[in-house]
Each structure stands twice: as C-alpha cells, then as structure tokens.
C-alpha cells in the first residue's frame, strides 16, 4: 500500500467547500462525513480508444463511501490546494493504474445526498479519457471491473435496484441525460 493510500485511510485533512464550490478551508475526514460538510471529488470516465467501451468497476466493500457498489468513474476526494484535474489524474493512476491519458472535462454537478444514514454533500468534477492499455486495480479500492458497451451500462443504470454509486448515477443522469433509474 502506498504512503498516500495509508494516509487516506486515517483521519486526514480534507479540503472543504461552500455550497457554490469555492474551497474555504480544511477539516478532518471524520468531521466532514459526520457533519455533511461540502467536499469535492474528481474522477474519470474511461472509454476505449474507439469510444465504444466504458470501464465499469466494483468498489471494494471496505471503502468508506459507497463500498461494494459499481461505478464507472474512477475518482476520489480533492486534496487541499489540488485542482479537480490533478485529483482525477491521481485517482485514475491509483485506482486503475492508468497514467498519461489526455483528459477532457465531461461534467460537473453538486450532489446533496446521503450515505449510511449520514448527509454527504459533494461537488463532482468528471473528466473523460480514452485508453486501451492494461488496467491494474488497486486492491484496497477496486475488487473487479471490465469493459462495457455504453448501451449495456445504460440498461443497467435504468434499473434503480442495480447497486451503483448514487453520486455517479446522479452525475450521469443530470449531466449526460442518461436514464438512471432515479
């Protein structure tokens, strides 16, 4: 496990934001999640080079947020002073072992939801990248994954019972117009 991953599993300091998405300071991870403070996350929707396939993965059951659910955005929290694109690149490398990919802005939404009975409020920044090389899962974060057609992913997302990360479901529905079952 990398030193960064080890640190992230402790009560690290996270950047906190106002409701408009401006960074306003830092707070311990435990406080952010206990009080539902606004945070920001960034990630990447990874497509094949021909654009026909999307990489879908399953989050590890031991992840603090949305553990065990499927997702098609490899991402995580924006560190203090880090840009969303820097976060997206870092997380793509950490979670899927993918580096050196050109990223294009895809969507941005503010999601005011909940997880495990607690408020969870997040400014989501999504990017899109294209890649056909090997995928290497970070064992502590990703249990498995594979390439899906967009049509297959859309069909599964239309089922509200399919265990998919709700913040990514909201992002795909609100920003891309996909029917997501919610």
Order of alpha helices (4+ residues) and beta strands (2+ residues): alpha-beta-beta-alpha-beta-beta-beta-beta-alpha-beta-beta-beta-alpha-alpha
